[in-house]
Amino acid sequence: MAHLAPSHPLPGLALLGVLALPLAFAAPAPPEAGDPVHVRFIMELPAVDLPALQDHHEAPQPPPMEVVIPADGWIRGFRVEVIDAGGNAVPSRVLHHVQLFDPERRDLFNPYMLRVIGAGGETGAGSIPWPFGYRVQAGDTLLLAAMLHNPLPVDFSGVRVRVALDYGGTVLPGRLGVVPFFHHVTDPLGSSSYDLPPGRSEQSWVVTPAVGGRILALGGHLHRYGVEIRLQEEDSGRLLWRGKAHLDDDGHVQAISRGNFLLQGGLRLEAGRRYRVTAVHDNPTGVTLAEEGMGTLGGVLLPARKAAWPRTDRSDPHYVEDLARQRDPAHAGDGGHGGHGGHGAHGGHHNHPGGDDGHGGPVGHASHEGLGSRP
C-alpha cells in the first residue's frame, strides 16, 4: 500500500553506473526550490529464494510487475537495492540486471519498448542534474523486470529487488526532456549473450537511430573478462567513445569508465546514420565459455528540436514479442528480444580475434514518499 512520508535526498549517489540514465556527475541535489511535487516512488519485485552457485539460466526469477506513476513529473534519479527476507542487504553481485520499460514509447533503434532504466549489480544508484529529466505523467504504466544469478557459495532466502525512482514536479521552467537508450552487441531478435572463445575477441552490431539529437552521456555493461565497449560511425570508422572495464583479480567487471559530453554540447547522433557498437573480451581460460559474453551500450539522448519521439506500434510483431517476453518470469529482464538468435545481415560481427496492450502483470509492492501539494 502506498504511504506518504517526508522526502529526503538519496544519500551518496555518485557517478551513474552501467546503463540507466548515465548523466550523473555527483550526489543528487535536494528538491528544487519551489518544486511543488517531489516524489520517491519505490517498487519492489516479489521475493524468490536464490540457491548458491546458479547462473541466470538456472536461478529462479522474480515475476515482472507493472506499476502506475502516481504524479506528473520528471524522473531525476534512481537507486537499486537487493535485500533478503530479513531486510538485510544481499551482495550486489546476485543482481544480473534490472530494467524498467515504458510500453508506450519505442526504442531509439528498434520497434520495441523503450528501456527507461537498465542497471547491473555494479550500478547501485544515479541521478540526473538540472535541467534534465525523463518526462512521466500521472497514470503512466511502466514495467519493471529483473534477472538474478548467484555466483556465491551461499543460499539467500526471500531475495527482493527494490528500485526507487526520484522525481520532481513539472511547473518549473527550463526542464529539458531526455531519453535513455540501450543496445546489445547482438541481434535484437536474438539472445543478448554469446559464446566467448579463448583469448581476445570482439562482438558487434550495427544500429540506426530513428531520431537524431545530442548524446549527453554514455555507459556500458560487460560480462566477466570484459575489456572495453566502443561506439563508432560505421561508414567512416570514426571512434566516438570507448568505455574501458576495470576488473578484479578473478576477471569480474567492477566498473566501466563513462563518457560525459554535456560540457562540449553533446555528441551528435544523426537519424538514419549507421553506428557500430562493439564489445571486447579477453578470455584467459583456454576454453570456450558458452553464453558467457555480453556487451551493452547505454546512454542519454537530448532529441533534436522539433523531433517527435515515435510511439510504439502495438501491432508490430517485434513489439508484441518483446512485451510477451518481458512479462514471462522465465525471461523477464532478459536483454534479448527473442530466442537465441544468429548474427546475420543486420551487422553481426562475432568473436573475431584481435583489436580492440494491455495491463495485468503480477502485482508487486509499490509506494511513494514525499508527495507534496499539486496545483
Secondary structure, DSSP 8 states (H G I E B T S, - for coil): ----------TT--S--SSSS----SS---S-TT-S-EEEEEEE---EEE-SSB-TTTS-----EEEE--S-EEEEEEEEEEE-TTS-B--GGGEEEEEEEEEEEE-SSSSSEEEEEEE-TTT-EEE--TTEEEEE-TT-EEEEEEEE-B-SSS-EEEEEEEEEEEEE-S-STT-EE-EEEEEESS-TTS-S-EEE-SEEEEEEEEE--SS-EEEEEEEEEE-TTEEEEEEEETTT--EEEEEEEEE-TTS-EEEE--EE-GGGT-EEE-TT--EEEEEEEEE-SSS-EEEEE-EEEEEEEEE-TT----B--TTSHHHHHHHHHHTSTTTTT-S-SSSS----TTT-EE---S----------EEEEE------
